[in-house]
């Protein structure tokens, strides 16, 4: 879709006072919101605030990312053109080449704000600037993002393509600025989504893409996947999962796109087949159920009553059903050099099954790094995953505040510049409450989880106990100072 006001160089003069909000005489929250709303109405989704680029999600396709725009923003002064994400990518590239220093671009925002798409556009422009020696390398760099997101993104209550992991993409360049390759590091993958999703949410995209592709290729039976009833890990309360998988053209197209990505990146047919087996194995493992059995000496043992589910999972994973059942229904304890095999209860066997599924799912020159993580989340019902996600975002916010406010004002003081101090909210106390060792909430949670009889109540009691001790210690110190 074309913008109502096309991005042209001649338009820059009209918007020069608004392109960078730092140029405004009054810069407060109301002014910023007013300016952003005014620009958004005209589909001017990018706005500068000094070195920061604010990007507003237009929720539609805009024709401002073609090679023509890449050339427009290549090696020119920032003020020459309207604000654009290509300008930020170009600035990082030019600084890297000119000063021979690595650069990092941090993309932050709440879930659904368009961070992943922004990361795509930055990579697109950097590959244009880096002039890859061959088209294959450029295509590999662009395609690897799509492949990683198929495995790490999912549909949530507020975002149909939400990143459920942190991603750090590192693009490597020669000293002359030619792109040599890219490396992706993933972390904080939301593994719990593999085994359970909240109401109205889905598992990772890749399970639906693969299921739809194998269905249309008539290969479901080869991977022991049913055609009628969906596996437990992707079933939902609507009961329409299988209908969507078999009838939605989008799933089929995405499967074909995934196959194309595998070929471009260099996966062999054997390796791709192994990936399909692992994914099908996860879905089959989820269908294994357990029942309690009693013996003469023990009453809390478990077994797998449905041999078919066990055999399906074992067949896809290329192991024997007996080995898989033993791994699920028993565990080894090593004491003083002696190995003791103990039976698992039904609940523990189910936990081992789910843990196994989550484990399967996880399993030199200059560079420009691009950090893209899931954004702040606040659902009607939040879980431990939302806590971890929001703590990670608070860390990014702290990094931002330190570099934009604290360090800048410190430099003003060191140089004797008379500047009005800028007040900002320091979230360091919040981070310390969670992350400080040994009395931070996460450290206490980690310690309490090591006790065999720990419960939610004992954890809460521990929190209150440590908090009371900290308060008494601080009050005692204060009384000593007053004396």
Buried (B, 14 or more C-beta within 10 A) or exposed (E): EEBEBEBEEEBBEEBEEBBBBEEBEEEEEEEBEEBBEEBBEEBBBBBBBEEEBBBBBBEEEEEBBEEEBBEBBBEBEBEEBBBBBBBBBBBBBBBBBEEEEBBEBEBBBBBBBBBBBBBBBBBBBBBBBBEBEEEEBBBBBBBBBBBBBBBBBBBBBBBEEBBBBBBBBBBBBBEEBBBBBBEBEBEBBBBBBBBEBBEEBBBBBBBBBBBBBBBBEEEBEBBBBBEEEBBBBBBBEEEEBBEBBBEEEEBBEBBEBBBBBBEBBEBEEEEBEEBBBEBBBBBBBBBBBBEEBEEEEEEBBBBBEEEEBBBBBBBBBEEEBEEBBEBBBBBEEEEEEEEEEEBBBBEBBBBBBBEBBBEBBEEEBBBBBBBBBBBBBEBEEEBEBBBBBBBBBBBBBBEBBBEBBBEEBEEBEEEEEEEEEEEEEEEEEBBEEBBEEEBBBBBBBEBBEEEEEBEEEEBEEBBEEBBEEEEEEEEEEEEEEEE
